[in-house]
Every structure is written in structure tokens, then in C-alpha cells.
């Protein structure tokens, strides 16, 4: 996952959160969920945080549709 700018410790943290939230989830489903998280949600959250922190810019909102 380093290609996405996420280190192994963060990936392990994300995997553990998914396992705690959905213990019956198959390992392959966990893999797909983590890959989606790392590829899409994490970078978009970073962009939203940067935009919100920029003086004079409109706020950025994120919605989690799960």
C-alpha cells in the first residue's frame, strides 16, 4: 500500500478496524474493503482537510454512505 502513501502500520490499523466492525467478513472482502479505503477515502479525506484549512476557501464536507 506504500504506492498510495500509506505505511504498513496504518494499513494494519485499518484492517483491525474492519475485523472488529465485521468479524464475519471473509478475508477477501476485508482485502477489498481496505484497498478501497486506502485508494479512495484516505486521499479524499486528506484533500478535504487541506481545503478546509486554506484561509478564505469554502468548507469541504464529506459524507460516508454506508
DRENNURO-652126 format. One record per residue (C-alpha): residue number from 1; x, y, z; chain. Coordinates in Angstrom, 3 decimals. Layout:
<atom zator="NUM" u="X" v="Y" w="Z" lumlo="A"/>
...
//
This chain:
<atom zator="1" u="0.000" v="0.000" w="0.000" lumlo="A"/>
<atom zator="2" u="3.046" v="2.255" w="0.022" lumlo="A"/>
<atom zator="3" u="2.190" v="3.266" w="-3.539" lumlo="A"/>
<atom zator="4" u="-0.808" v="5.039" w="-2.057" lumlo="A"/>
<atom zator="5" u="1.299" v="6.804" w="0.559" lumlo="A"/>
<atom zator="6" u="0.013" v="4.672" w="3.433" lumlo="A"/>
<atom zator="7" u="2.529" v="2.882" w="5.629" lumlo="A"/>
<atom zator="8" u="2.175" v="-0.684" w="6.894" lumlo="A"/>
<atom zator="9" u="1.215" v="0.416" w="10.408" lumlo="A"/>
<atom zator="10" u="-1.745" v="2.437" w="9.103" lumlo="A"/>
<atom zator="11" u="-2.859" v="-0.451" w="6.892" lumlo="A"/>
<atom zator="12" u="-2.724" v="-2.796" w="9.903" lumlo="A"/>
<atom zator="13" u="-4.815" v="-0.288" w="11.875" lumlo="A"/>
<atom zator="14" u="-7.415" v="-0.130" w="9.086" lumlo="A"/>
<atom zator="15" u="-7.546" v="-3.946" w="8.752" lumlo="A"/>
<atom zator="16" u="-8.011" v="-4.340" w="12.509" lumlo="A"/>
<atom zator="17" u="-10.849" v="-1.791" w="12.497" lumlo="A"/>
<atom zator="18" u="-12.610" v="-3.705" w="9.716" lumlo="A"/>
<atom zator="19" u="-12.142" v="-7.013" w="11.563" lumlo="A"/>
<atom zator="20" u="-13.586" v="-5.522" w="14.762" lumlo="A"/>
<atom zator="21" u="-16.518" v="-3.958" w="12.917" lumlo="A"/>
<atom zator="22" u="-17.372" v="-7.033" w="10.828" lumlo="A"/>
<atom zator="23" u="-15.773" v="-10.170" w="12.295" lumlo="A"/>
<atom zator="24" u="-17.739" v="-12.447" w="9.930" lumlo="A"/>
<atom zator="25" u="-16.316" v="-10.690" w="6.860" lumlo="A"/>
<atom zator="26" u="-14.341" v="-13.053" w="4.621" lumlo="A"/>
<atom zator="27" u="-10.617" v="-12.275" w="4.290" lumlo="A"/>
<atom zator="28" u="-11.100" v="-11.409" w="0.605" lumlo="A"/>
<atom zator="29" u="-13.901" v="-8.966" w="1.478" lumlo="A"/>
<atom zator="30" u="-11.646" v="-7.375" w="4.093" lumlo="A"/>
<atom zator="31" u="-8.920" v="-7.015" w="1.458" lumlo="A"/>
<atom zator="32" u="-11.285" v="-5.294" w="-0.981" lumlo="A"/>
<atom zator="33" u="-12.627" v="-3.001" w="1.740" lumlo="A"/>
<atom zator="34" u="-9.140" v="-1.997" w="2.880" lumlo="A"/>
<atom zator="35" u="-7.977" v="-1.402" w="-0.695" lumlo="A"/>
<atom zator="36" u="-10.996" v="0.837" w="-1.301" lumlo="A"/>
<atom zator="37" u="-10.370" v="2.686" w="1.952" lumlo="A"/>
<atom zator="38" u="-6.704" v="3.309" w="1.157" lumlo="A"/>
<atom zator="39" u="-7.222" v="4.123" w="-2.512" lumlo="A"/>
<atom zator="40" u="-10.245" v="6.398" w="-2.231" lumlo="A"/>
<atom zator="41" u="-11.381" v="7.546" w="1.225" lumlo="A"/>
<atom zator="42" u="-7.999" v="8.299" w="2.821" lumlo="A"/>
<atom zator="43" u="-6.735" v="10.543" w="-0.024" lumlo="A"/>
<atom zator="44" u="-10.096" v="12.305" w="-0.347" lumlo="A"/>
<atom zator="45" u="-10.177" v="12.986" w="3.389" lumlo="A"/>
<atom zator="46" u="-6.702" v="14.485" w="3.110" lumlo="A"/>
<atom zator="47" u="-7.806" v="16.775" w="0.258" lumlo="A"/>
<atom zator="48" u="-10.897" v="17.855" w="2.206" lumlo="A"/>
<atom zator="49" u="-8.769" v="18.641" w="5.270" lumlo="A"/>
<atom zator="50" u="-6.338" v="20.704" w="3.176" lumlo="A"/>
<atom zator="51" u="-9.170" v="22.609" w="1.517" lumlo="A"/>
<atom zator="52" u="-10.870" v="23.354" w="4.832" lumlo="A"/>
<atom zator="53" u="-7.587" v="24.567" w="6.324" lumlo="A"/>
<atom zator="54" u="-6.981" v="27.051" w="3.495" lumlo="A"/>
<atom zator="55" u="-7.975" v="30.573" w="4.613" lumlo="A"/>
<atom zator="56" u="-10.679" v="32.161" w="2.503" lumlo="A"/>
<atom zator="57" u="-11.871" v="28.874" w="0.997" lumlo="A"/>
<atom zator="58" u="-15.279" v="27.322" w="1.442" lumlo="A"/>
<atom zator="59" u="-15.576" v="24.407" w="3.820" lumlo="A"/>
<atom zator="60" u="-15.275" v="20.891" w="2.455" lumlo="A"/>
<atom zator="61" u="-17.830" v="18.290" w="3.515" lumlo="A"/>
<atom zator="62" u="-17.516" v="14.528" w="3.344" lumlo="A"/>
<atom zator="63" u="-20.386" v="12.085" w="3.584" lumlo="A"/>
<atom zator="64" u="-19.945" v="8.404" w="4.413" lumlo="A"/>
<atom zator="65" u="-22.675" v="6.438" w="2.620" lumlo="A"/>
<atom zator="66" u="-22.500" v="3.004" w="4.176" lumlo="A"/>
//
